[in-house]
Amino acid sequence: MIKAIFNTQQWRLSAVVTATLAASLLSSGCIERATNSTQLVKQAQVEIVRDQYGVPHIYAEDNYGVFFGYGYAVAQDRLFQMDMLRRSALGTVAEVLGEQYFEFDKFIRSSYDSRSVPAQIAKLSPRDKRILQGYADGINRHLQNIRKSPDTLTPIEYIEFDFEPTDWTIVDVAMLFTGPLAHRFSDGNTELDNLQFLQALESQHGKETAWKIFSASKWLYDSQSPTTVPTATTNSPEAIVNPPRPAYLSQLSEQAAGSKLSSYMPTKDGLPIISHGDSNSAIMDTFARRGTSGTPGFASASNLWAVNGPRSKGAKGSLINGPQFGWTSPSYVYGIALHGGDFDVTGNTLLFSPNLLFAHNNHIGWGSTAGFGDQVDIFEEQLNPKNPEQYMHKGHYRPFESWQETINIKGQQARTITVRRSVHGMVETIKPEQNIAYSRARTWDGKEIDTLLAWIELATVKDINKVNAVLDRIATNINFYVIDKNGNLLYRHGGHYPRRNPLHDTRFPVPGTGELDWQGIRSGSESPSVLNPKTNYLVNWNNRPARGWASPDMWWLTWGRGDRANILIDEITAVEALTPEQSWNINQRASYADVNREYLLPYLQAALANQTLSKLESQAYAALMNWDGYWWDKNEDGKFDGAAPLIFESWLSQLLQATLKDDVGEEFFKRFSATGHPTSESTGSINLQPGTKALIRNLDELRSGTAPIYDFFNGVASAEVLQQAFATSVAQLAEQLGEDITLWHALPAAMVYHNKNYRGIPQALDDAQYQSEVIQNRGSENNLFIAKGTHIEAWDVFGPGQSAFISPQGERSPHHSDQLELFASFGKKKMPFLRKDIVNPQLETLMIGSKK
């Protein structure tokens, strides 16, 4: 059941709108005037045909025209959302929302070099500039229309927040990619938080034991972890499982500040939390309550599965993608089709980035998931005690590169801050009292725009064998998947990675004095890849790309045998072949599947074998053994079906306390205590949590007879601990709920479509939120590409809907939430490729200046 959190009436558009605005073009400023030093400008036509779900299909004669139409349509649908995204990426939120966002803007300005993107754009070819300029000019055309008819066209959010939209530049358009893709999905790093954890363990246990505990909870390699590149196709050896404690750690500050975070706690009045590390109580409480699979408050995840050859039935192949950007209102997904110039493509993309993330051109279709490769390192700079604006590097003190950033604040005087950059990257923290600073090195720094343009170019490639040459340019760590019309499948782990000193332990920061500097950047072609795997399937749920590929430094993501990707692998390998529809239906089961059960229940079963159980314990055990492993609420009574989900969750929670809490300590146990179940609100993804993964690894080692790196059971027989945790959890449930096990039910957390973006910045009004009663562990959108031999057939769905427009009178676009029920029921809508296949077309015609 879907609930809407609003009380306004629905808006109805006229069926056909035709607007010709040629007369005001040259005076508008949107189109460059022709001079003796510029190319001629001629009139050209752009047609925007919206389908029954409001998705715009753009028709124009050149690249400028199709991207003009793209920008224009996005502005009609999502202007306020994209405006706040622009401001989130640039650090200009306080200018329109006030002083309470100053710290956020300061964080953005000091974290990312504001000079970089404009400098990259200045070097673009005229062709590439025209693409981005067309997008900006299209937005600005709609802004002209708003200024002419503010009483009907102004999005209500501007009225409520009391500011006006401003014109867009090429740089602004580029930030629609740079913020959500590079900053969000390729900038993860918790090296300082890891160091804090290790130092706390050393205070509690001493260095030797502390290193064992740390390595048992945050490892780099695991030969049992599922990989997207089949293990048999790679010759990469596994590295040492438990490397020794790096000697250079003794050179680092013993008072390490944690990683500087911008995070959002999804409460009605919540502001972004800027904190040194996850020691902030609100952040830690969130970890303990719901776990995490990304920046606190936001998931960074995705899944994909594809089959071809003997595993595909009724088609040459099929590919299903589910990017888990989060559930928000407006959606993080925007549907679009571009037909003209070099482009003949339909699909959808993250927010409204100029590059299409999930699309096809009738020859190849492509998708992506977050790759989580380790592209970012923290360097601890040693400051000059006599001059904190200098730092030691290669034997001498050198000055930081520094400049002033002015932050405008609504209703107040502007404030100026100093930002710094070292040879390693932007200085995110400076602590003169400790004579240290922390710099963040990023392999993709300075490559954002070429990455964007390579991704745009991908839409023009029609031969799967030519895809890798384009992907070589993409610097951010995104997994790419391609299917062509003949069913060929390609996987490529995208991104550029550093060549590190062999002494560098990637889980920790390193001294910035020069000895452990990067030794270069690896080519994108060196990343894991496979064309037509012999298994005839590809699967990824943010799992390990290939054997020999290390886990990232983030403490919340470590690859091991316990991995939710196995849910998808088991589904595919359970049958000989799948039709596209059968493959699509995997999504529903995967969305409700327990991510922990298959790894832990066999251990409990073995522990309770031949044990004498009480009557109530026997009933609870029988419920677990008869459980199908899904968190269903089929009768929609607001409770999960049966007692088993609650029993399992309670037992796992008790087991984590019994094993890890005394070892990791009270403070840091909040990182490990969550069970990863849909009983606490999530913002986009459910996953095995760090404590559960460490527990599974420990149990596996004990079962195999291998001495654990560290035994969280502290020498007690694991079966005894599992049995006692089970007895304790059953007793606690009986005390809370009574001894009638039929009344034991876990309660679902609602799946809320929040009105704040991935930085915690408002992107809609509070009453524009929606919610579904049960969390679905699935993509923010799902798309299906079917290889038909002669062409590609495509379907997709995303909630709430295509448009976010609410008029000044509070009337909503009919496409504000018209996909909610379709999404909740795991339905899908066909994505028309040919114009003749568009259902209920609505046409708008624009006349523009097209540079030739």
C-alpha positions in Angstrom: 0.0 0.0 0.0 1.3 3.4 -0.9 0.6 6.5 1.2 1.0 10.0 0.1 2.1 12.6 2.6 0.2 15.6 1.2 -3.3 17.1 0.9 -3.2 19.1 -2.3 -5.2 18.3 -5.4 -3.8 16.7 -8.5 -2.8 18.8 -11.5 -4.0 18.2 -15.0 -2.0 19.2 -18.0 -3.6 19.9 -21.4 -3.1 17.1 -23.8 -1.1 19.0 -26.4 1.0 22.1 -25.9 2.6 23.8 -28.9 4.9 26.8 -28.3 6.9 28.7 -30.8 9.2 31.2 -29.2 11.4 32.4 -32.0 10.8 36.1 -31.8 12.6 36.6 -28.5 15.6 34.4 -29.1 18.3 36.9 -29.9 17.3 39.3 -27.2 17.1 36.6 -24.6 20.8 36.0 -24.1 20.3 32.2 -24.3 21.6 32.1 -27.9 24.8 33.6 -28.9 24.6 36.4 -31.5 26.5 35.9 -34.7 29.4 38.3 -35.2 32.3 38.4 -37.7 34.2 36.2 -35.3 31.6 33.6 -34.6 29.8 30.9 -36.5 26.4 31.7 -38.1 23.3 31.0 -36.1 20.2 29.6 -37.8 16.8 28.6 -36.6 16.2 25.0 -35.9 13.4 23.0 -34.5 13.3 20.9 -31.4 10.4 18.6 -30.7 9.6 17.3 -27.2 7.2 14.4 -27.3 6.1 13.2 -23.8 4.7 9.7 -23.4 2.0 8.4 -21.2 4.2 8.6 -18.1 5.5 12.1 -19.0 9.0 10.9 -20.2 10.3 13.3 -22.8 11.5 12.0 -26.1 13.7 14.7 -27.7 13.9 15.1 -31.5 16.4 17.5 -33.1 18.8 17.7 -36.0 22.0 18.1 -34.0 23.7 17.5 -30.7 23.1 21.0 -29.5 19.4 20.7 -30.2 18.8 17.3 -28.5 20.6 18.5 -25.3 18.7 21.8 -25.5 15.5 19.8 -25.4 16.9 17.7 -22.6 17.7 20.7 -20.4 14.4 22.3 -21.2 12.4 19.2 -20.3 14.3 18.7 -17.1 13.7 22.3 -16.0 10.0 21.8 -16.6 10.0 18.6 -14.4 12.7 19.0 -11.8 13.9 22.6 -11.6 14.0 23.0 -7.8 15.5 19.6 -7.3 18.3 20.3 -9.9 18.8 23.8 -8.5 19.4 22.4 -5.0 21.7 19.7 -6.4 23.7 22.3 -8.2 24.0 24.3 -4.9 24.9 21.1 -3.0 27.7 20.4 -5.4 29.0 24.0 -5.5 28.6 24.8 -1.8 26.1 27.7 -2.3 23.2 26.4 -0.2 23.4 29.1 2.5 22.9 31.8 -0.1 19.3 30.7 -0.4 18.5 28.7 2.7 20.4 30.7 5.3 23.1 30.6 7.9 22.3 27.1 9.2 23.9 25.8 6.0 27.1 27.7 6.3 29.0 24.8 7.7 27.8 22.6 4.9 29.0 25.1 2.3 32.3 25.4 4.1 32.7 21.6 4.0 32.0 21.5 0.3 34.3 24.4 -0.6 37.2 23.0 1.5 36.7 19.5 0.2 36.6 20.1 -3.5 38.7 22.4 -5.6 36.2 24.9 -7.1 38.7 25.9 -9.8 39.1 22.4 -11.3 35.8 21.9 -13.2 35.9 25.4 -14.9 39.5 24.8 -15.9 38.6 21.4 -17.4 35.7 22.9 -19.3 37.9 25.6 -20.8 39.9 22.9 -22.6 36.9 21.2 -24.2 36.5 20.9 -27.9 33.8 23.0 -29.6 31.7 19.8 -30.1 31.8 18.9 -26.4 31.1 22.4 -25.3 28.0 22.6 -27.5 26.6 19.5 -25.8 26.8 21.1 -22.4 25.9 24.5 -23.6 22.8 23.1 -25.2 21.7 21.6 -21.9 22.3 24.9 -20.1 20.5 26.9 -22.8 17.5 24.6 -22.6 17.2 25.2 -18.9 17.5 28.9 -19.3 14.8 28.9 -22.0 12.4 27.5 -19.4 13.5 30.1 -16.9 12.5 32.7 -19.4 9.1 31.2 -19.6 8.8 31.2 -15.8 9.7 34.9 -15.7 7.0 35.6 -18.2 4.4 33.5 -16.4 5.5 33.3 -12.8 1.9 32.8 -11.4 1.6 29.4 -13.3 5.1 28.1 -14.0 7.1 28.9 -10.8 7.6 25.7 -8.8 6.1 26.2 -5.4 9.3 25.4 -3.6 10.8 28.7 -4.7 7.8 30.5 -3.2 8.0 28.6 0.1 11.8 29.0 0.5 11.6 32.6 -0.8 14.2 32.8 -3.5 14.3 32.9 -7.3 15.9 30.5 -9.8 19.0 31.8 -11.5 20.4 31.1 -15.0 22.6 28.1 -15.7 26.2 27.8 -17.1 28.1 25.0 -18.5 29.9 24.6 -15.2 26.5 24.2 -13.4 25.5 21.5 -15.9 28.8 19.7 -15.3 28.2 19.7 -11.5 25.0 17.7 -12.1 27.4 14.9 -12.9 30.4 15.8 -10.7 28.5 16.0 -7.5 26.3 12.8 -7.6 28.7 10.6 -9.5 32.3 11.6 -8.5 31.7 13.2 -5.1 29.1 10.6 -3.9 30.1 7.3 -5.4 33.9 7.7 -5.9 35.0 9.6 -2.8 34.4 7.1 0.0 37.1 6.8 2.6 37.2 5.9 6.3 41.0 5.5 6.8 41.0 8.0 9.6 38.0 6.3 11.3 39.9 3.0 10.9 42.9 4.5 12.6 40.7 5.8 15.4 39.3 2.3 15.9 42.7 0.7 15.9 44.1 3.2 18.4 41.1 2.6 20.7 41.7 -1.2 20.4 45.4 -0.7 21.3 44.4 1.3 24.4 42.1 -1.6 25.5 44.1 -4.6 24.4 47.7 -3.6 23.5 49.1 -3.5 20.0 49.4 -7.2 19.2 45.9 -8.2 20.2 44.4 -5.0 18.8 45.9 -5.7 15.4 44.4 -9.2 15.4 40.9 -7.8 16.3 41.2 -5.1 13.7 42.2 -7.6 11.0 39.5 -10.0 12.0 36.9 -7.3 11.5 38.3 -5.4 8.5 40.3 -7.6 6.1 41.5 -7.0 2.6 41.1 -10.4 0.9 38.9 -13.5 1.1 39.1 -16.3 -1.4 35.5 -17.3 -0.6 33.9 -14.0 -1.6 31.8 -14.1 -4.7 33.2 -12.2 -7.7 31.6 -10.7 -10.8 34.5 -11.9 -13.0 34.3 -15.7 -12.6 37.2 -17.0 -10.5 38.2 -19.5 -13.2 38.8 -16.7 -15.7 41.4 -14.8 -13.7 45.0 -15.7 -12.8 45.3 -13.0 -10.2 46.7 -14.6 -7.0 45.3 -13.8 -3.6 47.4 -11.4 -1.5 48.4 -12.1 2.1 45.3 -12.5 4.2 46.6 -10.8 7.3 49.5 -8.4 6.5 51.5 -7.3 9.5 50.9 -4.0 11.3 52.5 -1.2 9.1 55.6 0.3 10.7 54.6 3.8 9.6 51.5 3.8 11.8 53.8 4.8 14.7 54.5 8.0 12.7 50.9 9.1 12.6 49.2 11.2 15.2 47.9 9.4 18.2 45.0 11.8 18.3 43.7 11.2 14.8 40.7 13.2 13.9 38.1 11.1 12.1 37.2 11.5 8.4 35.2 14.7 7.9 31.7 13.7 7.0 28.7 15.3 5.5 25.8 13.2 6.4 22.0 13.4 6.7 19.9 12.0 9.5 16.4 11.7 7.9 14.3 13.6 10.4 11.9 16.3 9.5 14.1 19.1 10.7 17.5 17.4 10.2 20.4 19.4 8.8 23.6 17.9 7.3 25.9 16.8 10.0 29.5 18.0 9.6 31.6 15.9 11.9 35.1 14.7 12.3 34.5 11.0 12.0 31.7 8.7 12.9 32.1 9.4 16.6 29.3 11.9 16.4 26.6 10.5 18.6 23.8 10.9 16.0 25.8 9.1 13.4 26.8 6.3 15.7 23.3 5.8 16.9 22.2 5.5 13.3 24.8 2.9 12.7 23.6 0.9 15.7 19.9 1.2 14.7 20.0 0.5 11.0 23.6 -0.3 10.0 24.9 1.3 6.9 25.9 0.7 3.3 27.2 4.1 2.5 27.5 7.6 3.9 25.4 7.8 7.1 21.8 8.2 6.2 22.3 7.3 2.6 22.9 4.0 0.8 25.4 3.8 -2.0 24.5 0.5 -3.6 23.1 -1.2 -6.7 22.5 -4.7 -8.2 22.5 -6.3 -11.6 22.1 -9.7 -13.1 22.3 -10.7 -16.8 22.1 -14.0 -18.7 23.0 -15.1 -22.2 23.7 -18.3 -24.2 22.3 -21.5 -22.7 21.1 -19.6 -19.6 18.7 -17.4 -21.7 15.4 -18.7 -22.9 13.2 -16.9 -25.4 15.8 -14.2 -26.1 19.5 -13.9 -27.0 20.0 -12.5 -23.5 18.6 -10.2 -20.8 19.9 -7.7 -18.4 18.2 -6.3 -15.2 19.7 -3.4 -13.3 18.7 -1.9 -9.9 20.7 1.1 -8.9 20.1 1.8 -5.2 20.5 5.5 -5.1 17.9 5.8 -2.3 14.2 6.4 -2.2 13.5 10.1 -2.5 10.8 12.5 -3.7 11.4 13.6 -6.3 13.0 10.4 -7.6 16.8 10.2 -8.1 15.9 8.8 -11.5 15.0 10.7 -14.7 13.7 9.1 -17.9 14.8 10.6 -21.2 15.2 9.7 -24.9 17.5 11.6 -27.3 17.1 11.4 -31.1 19.2 13.6 -33.2 22.8 14.4 -34.1 25.0 11.6 -32.9 22.4 10.3 -30.5 19.6 7.8 -30.9 19.1 6.5 -27.4 16.4 5.9 -24.7 16.7 5.2 -21.0 17.0 6.8 -17.7 19.8 8.3 -15.6 20.8 9.3 -12.1 18.9 12.5 -11.4 19.3 14.4 -14.7 23.0 14.0 -15.5 23.8 14.7 -19.2 25.2 11.1 -19.4 22.6 8.3 -19.5 23.4 5.6 -16.9 20.8 3.0 -17.9 20.0 3.2 -21.6 20.2 1.5 -25.0 20.7 2.7 -28.6 19.1 -0.4 -30.1 22.5 -2.0 -30.7 23.9 -2.0 -27.2 22.4 -1.5 -23.8 24.3 -0.6 -20.7 24.0 -0.3 -16.9 26.1 0.2 -13.8 26.6 -0.4 -10.1 28.7 1.3 -7.6 32.2 -0.2 -7.9 33.7 0.7 -4.5 37.2 0.4 -5.6 39.8 2.2 -3.5 40.6 5.4 -5.4 41.1 7.8 -2.4 43.8 8.0 0.2 44.4 10.3 3.2 47.9 11.7 3.7 48.8 13.1 7.1 50.8 16.3 6.5 53.5 17.3 9.0 53.1 21.1 9.6 56.0 23.5 10.2 55.8 24.3 13.9 56.9 27.9 13.1 54.5 28.3 10.1 51.3 26.2 9.9 50.9 27.2 6.3 53.8 25.0 5.4 54.2 21.2 5.4 57.1 18.8 5.2 57.5 17.0 1.8 60.6 15.2 0.6 62.9 16.8 3.1 61.8 20.4 3.1 58.9 22.6 4.0 56.7 23.8 1.2 53.7 26.2 1.4 50.2 25.0 0.9 48.5 26.3 -2.2 45.7 28.4 -0.7 43.0 30.8 -1.8 39.9 32.5 -0.5 36.3 31.3 -1.0 33.4 33.6 -0.3 30.2 32.1 1.0 27.1 34.2 0.5 24.5 33.8 3.3 20.9 34.8 3.0 20.1 37.8 5.1 23.7 38.1 6.4 27.1 39.4 5.4 29.1 37.0 3.2 31.9 35.1 4.9 35.3 34.3 3.6 37.2 31.1 4.3 40.7 30.0 3.4 41.0 26.6 1.6 44.2 24.8 1.0 45.7 22.2 -1.3 48.8 20.1 -0.8 50.7 18.1 -3.4 48.4 15.2 -2.5 45.1 17.0 -2.8 42.6 19.2 -1.0 43.3 19.7 2.7 40.2 18.6 4.5 41.4 19.2 8.1 44.2 21.3 9.5 45.2 21.1 13.2 48.0 23.6 13.9 47.9 22.7 17.6 49.0 19.2 16.7 51.2 20.2 13.8 49.2 18.0 11.4 46.8 18.4 8.5 45.0 15.8 6.4 44.9 15.9 2.6 42.7 13.8 0.4 44.2 12.3 -2.8 41.8 11.2 -5.5 42.7 9.4 -8.7 39.8 11.0 -10.5 40.7 14.6 -9.5 40.9 16.7 -12.6 39.3 14.0 -14.8 35.6 14.6 -13.9 34.7 16.3 -17.2 36.5 13.8 -19.5 34.7 11.0 -17.5 31.4 12.7 -18.1 32.0 13.1 -21.8 33.2 9.6 -22.2 30.0 8.4 -20.6 28.0 10.6 -23.0 30.0 9.1 -25.9 29.1 5.6 -24.8 25.6 6.3 -26.0 26.9 6.6 -29.6 28.9 3.3 -29.6 27.1 0.5 -31.5 29.7 -2.3 -31.3 30.3 -4.0 -28.0 33.9 -4.6 -28.9 34.5 -0.9 -29.0 33.1 -0.2 -25.6 36.3 -0.7 -23.6 38.1 2.0 -25.5 35.5 4.5 -24.2 35.4 3.1 -20.7 39.2 3.5 -20.5 38.6 7.2 -20.1 36.2 6.9 -17.2 38.1 7.7 -14.0 35.4 7.1 -11.4 34.9 3.7 -9.8 31.7 2.5 -11.4 31.0 -1.1 -12.6 29.8 -1.2 -16.2 27.7 -3.8 -17.9 26.9 -4.0 -21.5 24.5 -6.3 -23.5 24.3 -6.1 -27.3 21.3 -7.0 -29.4 22.9 -10.5 -30.1 23.1 -11.2 -26.4 26.9 -10.7 -25.9 27.7 -9.6 -22.3 30.5 -7.4 -21.1 31.5 -6.5 -17.6 34.1 -3.8 -16.8 35.1 -2.5 -13.4 35.6 1.2 -14.2 38.0 3.7 -12.8 41.6 4.7 -12.5 43.6 3.5 -9.5 46.9 4.5 -7.9 50.1 2.6 -8.0 50.9 2.5 -4.3 54.1 1.8 -2.4 54.1 -1.9 -1.5 54.4 -0.8 2.2 51.1 1.1 2.0 48.2 -0.6 3.9 45.2 0.8 2.1 43.0 0.7 5.2 44.9 3.5 6.9 46.2 7.0 6.2 49.9 7.4 5.4 52.5 10.0 6.2 52.6 12.8 3.6 56.3 13.4 3.9 56.9 11.8 0.5 58.1 8.2 1.2 54.7 6.7 0.6 53.4 8.9 -2.2 51.7 7.3 -5.2 54.0 6.0 -7.8 51.6 6.8 -10.7 48.1 6.0 -11.9 47.0 2.7 -13.4 45.3 2.7 -16.8 41.6 2.0 -16.8 42.3 -1.0 -19.0 44.0 -2.7 -16.0 40.8 -3.1 -14.1 38.8 -6.4 -13.9 36.8 -7.2 -17.1 35.2 -10.1 -18.8 33.4 -10.5 -22.2 30.9 -13.4 -22.4 31.8 -15.2 -19.2 31.7 -19.0 -19.5 29.1 -19.2 -16.8 26.7 -17.3 -19.2 25.7 -14.9 -16.5 26.9 -11.7 -14.7 25.9 -10.8 -11.2 26.8 -7.9 -9.0 25.4 -6.5 -5.8 28.4 -4.3 -5.0 30.5 -7.4 -4.4 34.1 -8.0 -5.2 34.9 -7.4 -8.9 37.5 -10.2 -9.3 39.9 -12.4 -7.4 43.0 -10.5 -6.2 41.0 -7.3 -5.9 41.3 -5.8 -2.4 38.3 -4.7 -0.3 38.0 -0.9 -0.1 39.1 0.9 3.1 35.5 1.8 4.2 34.9 0.0 7.4 31.3 -0.8 6.4 32.2 -2.6 3.2 34.4 -5.7 3.4 34.1 -8.6 0.9 33.8 -12.1 2.3 31.8 -15.3 1.9 28.8 -13.6 3.4 27.5 -11.5 0.6 24.1 -10.6 -0.7 25.2 -11.2 -4.3 24.8 -14.9 -3.5 21.0 -14.4 -3.4 21.1 -13.5 -7.1 23.7 -16.2 -8.0 21.5 -18.8 -6.3 18.4 -17.6 -8.2 20.2 -17.9 -11.6 21.9 -21.2 -11.0 18.8 -22.9 -9.6 17.4 -23.3 -13.1 18.9 -24.2 -16.4 17.7 -21.1 -18.2 15.6 -18.0 -17.6 13.1 -16.1 -19.8 13.3 -12.3 -19.6 10.2 -12.3 -17.5 11.5 -15.0 -15.1 14.7 -13.0 -14.8 12.7 -9.9 -14.0 10.7 -11.8 -11.3 14.0 -12.5 -9.4 13.8 -8.9 -8.3 10.7 -9.4 -6.1 12.2 -12.4 -4.2 15.6 -10.7 -3.8 13.9 -7.5 -2.5 12.5 -9.5 0.5 15.2 -12.1 1.0 17.0 -12.2 4.3 20.6 -11.4 3.6 22.1 -13.3 6.6 20.1 -16.5 6.9 21.9 -18.8 4.6 25.2 -18.3 6.3 24.2 -18.5 10.0 21.2 -20.8 10.2 23.2 -23.9 9.4 25.5 -23.1 12.3 22.6 -22.7 14.6 21.1 -26.0 13.3 24.3 -27.8 14.1 24.6 -26.2 17.5 21.1 -27.3 18.5 21.3 -30.8 17.1 20.8 -33.4 19.9 20.2 -30.6 22.4 17.3 -30.7 24.9 15.1 -27.7 24.2 12.3 -26.3 26.2 8.8 -26.4 24.6 9.0 -22.8 23.7 12.5 -23.2 22.3 11.4 -26.1 20.3 8.6 -24.1 18.8 10.9 -21.2 18.0 13.5 -23.6 16.4 10.8 -25.2 14.3 9.6 -21.8 13.1 13.2 -21.1 12.0 13.6 -24.4 10.2 10.3 -23.9 8.4 11.0 -20.3 7.4 11.4 -19.7 3.7 13.9 -16.9 4.4 11.8 -14.0 3.2 10.5 -10.9 5.0 7.0 -11.0 3.6 3.9 -9.1 4.7 1.6 -10.9 2.2 -1.6 -10.1 4.0 -0.7 -6.4 4.5 -1.5 -6.4 8.1 1.5 -4.3 9.1 3.4 -7.3 10.5 5.9 -9.6 8.9 4.5 -13.1 8.3 5.2 -15.7 11.0 7.5 -15.7 14.0 10.7 -16.7 12.3 11.9 -13.3 11.1 11.6 -11.8 14.6 13.3 -14.9 16.2 16.2 -14.8 13.7 16.7 -11.1 14.1 16.6 -11.3 17.9 19.0 -14.3 17.9 21.5 -12.5 15.6 21.4 -9.4 17.7 22.1 -11.3 20.9 24.9 -13.3 19.2 26.6 -10.1 18.0 26.6 -8.8 21.6 27.8 -12.1 23.0 30.8 -12.3 20.6 32.0 -8.9 19.5 31.0 -6.3 22.1 33.7 -7.2 24.7 36.4 -7.2 22.0 35.6 -4.0 20.0 34.5 -2.0 23.1 31.3 -0.2 24.0 32.0 2.9 21.8 32.7 1.1 18.6 30.3 -1.8 19.0 27.7 0.5 17.5 29.4 -0.1 14.2 28.9 -3.8 14.6 25.6 -4.2 16.4 23.1 -3.8 13.5 21.6 -6.9 12.0 20.7 -5.4 8.6 17.0 -6.2 8.6 14.1 -4.2 7.3 12.8 -3.4 10.8 14.6 -0.1 10.9 14.2 2.6 8.3 16.7 2.5 5.5 17.3 5.0 2.8 18.0 2.6 0.0 19.7 -0.7 0.7 19.8 -3.6 3.1 23.1 -5.5 3.4 25.0 -7.9 5.7 26.6 -5.6 8.3 30.2 -5.6 9.5 29.6 -7.5 12.7 27.7 -10.3 10.9 30.5 -10.6 8.2 33.1 -10.8 10.9 31.1 -13.4 12.7 30.6 -15.6 9.6 34.3 -15.4 8.8 35.1 -16.5 12.4 32.7 -19.4 12.3 34.0 -20.5 8.9 37.6 -20.5 10.2 36.6 -22.6 13.2 34.7 -25.1 11.1 37.6 -25.6 8.7 40.1 -26.1 11.5 42.0 -22.9 10.5 43.2 -20.9 13.4 41.2 -17.6 13.3 43.1 -14.3 13.1 41.2 -13.6 16.3 38.6 -15.7 18.0 35.6 -13.6 19.0 34.3 -16.6 20.9 37.3 -16.2 23.2 38.1 -19.9 23.3 34.5 -21.0 24.2 33.0 -23.6 21.8 31.1 -21.6 19.2 28.1 -24.0 19.4 27.7 -23.3 23.1 27.7 -19.5 22.4 25.2 -19.9 19.6 22.9 -22.1 21.7 23.0 -19.7 24.7 22.2 -16.7 22.4 19.3 -18.6 21.1 18.0 -19.4 24.5 18.4 -15.9 25.7 16.6 -14.4 22.7 13.7 -16.8 23.0 13.4 -16.0 26.7 13.4 -12.2 26.0 10.8 -12.5 23.3 8.6 -14.5 25.6 8.9 -11.9 28.3 8.1 -9.1 25.9 5.3 -10.8 23.8 4.1 -13.8 25.8 4.5 -17.5 25.2 2.1 -17.8 22.3 4.6 -17.9 19.4 1.9 -17.3 16.9 1.7 -13.7 18.2 5.4 -13.1 17.6 5.9 -10.8 14.6 8.6 -8.4 13.6 7.2 -5.0 12.5 8.3 -3.5 9.2 9.9 -0.1 8.8 8.2 2.0 6.2 10.0 2.7 2.9 9.9 6.5 2.9 10.5 8.6 -0.2 12.4 11.4 1.6 12.4 15.0 0.4 16.2 15.6 0.9 19.0 14.8 -1.5 22.1 12.7 -0.9 23.7 15.6 1.0 20.7 16.2 3.2 19.7 19.3 1.4 15.9 20.0 0.8 14.9 19.1 -2.8 11.1 19.3 -2.2 8.6 20.4 0.4 7.9 18.2 3.4 4.4 17.3 2.2 5.8 16.0 -1.1 6.9 12.7 0.6 5.4 9.3 0.0 5.8 6.0 1.7 5.3 2.3 1.2 4.6 0.0 4.2 7.5 -2.5 3.7 11.0 -1.8 2.6 11.9 -3.4 -0.7 15.7 -4.1 -1.0 15.8 -3.1 -4.7 16.8 -0.4 -7.1 15.5 3.2 -7.1 14.7 2.2 -10.6 14.7 -1.2 -12.3 15.2 -1.7 -16.0 15.1 -4.7 -18.2 17.0 -4.9 -21.5 16.1 -7.9 -23.8 18.4 -8.8 -26.7 16.2 -9.8 -29.6 18.8 -10.4 -32.2 17.6 -7.5 -34.5 17.1 -4.9 -31.7 16.8 -4.3 -28.0 13.5 -4.2 -26.2 13.5 -2.2 -23.0 11.3 -1.8 -19.9 11.7 0.2 -16.7 10.0 1.6 -13.6 10.8 4.2 -10.9 8.9 5.9 -8.2 7.4 8.3 -7.4 7.2 9.6 -11.0 8.8 11.6 -13.8 7.8 15.1 -12.7 8.2 17.0 -9.5 6.4 20.1 -10.6 3.9 21.6 -8.1 2.3 24.9 -9.2 2.1 28.0 -7.0 -1.4 27.0 -6.3 -0.3 23.6 -5.0 -1.5 21.6 -8.0 0.7 18.6 -8.9 1.8 17.3 -12.2 -0.1 14.1 -13.1 3.3 12.4 -13.3 4.3 13.4 -9.8 3.5 9.9 -8.4 1.9 7.9 -11.2 4.6 5.2 -11.0 4.3 4.5 -7.3 1.8 1.6 -7.5 3.6 0.2 -10.6 6.9 0.3 -8.7 5.5 -1.2 -5.5 3.9 -4.1 -7.3 7.1 -4.9 -9.2 5.5 -3.9 -12.5 7.2 -2.3 -15.4 6.5 0.0 -18.3 7.8 -0.3 -21.9 10.4 2.2 -23.0 9.5 3.2 -26.6 12.5 3.5 -28.9 10.6 4.4 -32.1 8.4 7.5 -32.2 5.5 5.5 -33.6 5.5 3.4 -30.4 5.0 6.3 -28.0 1.6 6.0 -26.3 -0.5 9.1 -25.8 2.1 11.5 -27.2 2.1 15.1 -26.1 4.0 17.4 -28.4 5.8 20.7 -27.6 7.8 22.4 -30.4 10.7 24.8 -29.7 12.5 27.0 -32.2 16.1 27.5 -31.2 19.3 28.9 -32.7 21.6 26.0 -33.8 25.2 26.7 -34.3 26.6 25.3 -37.5 
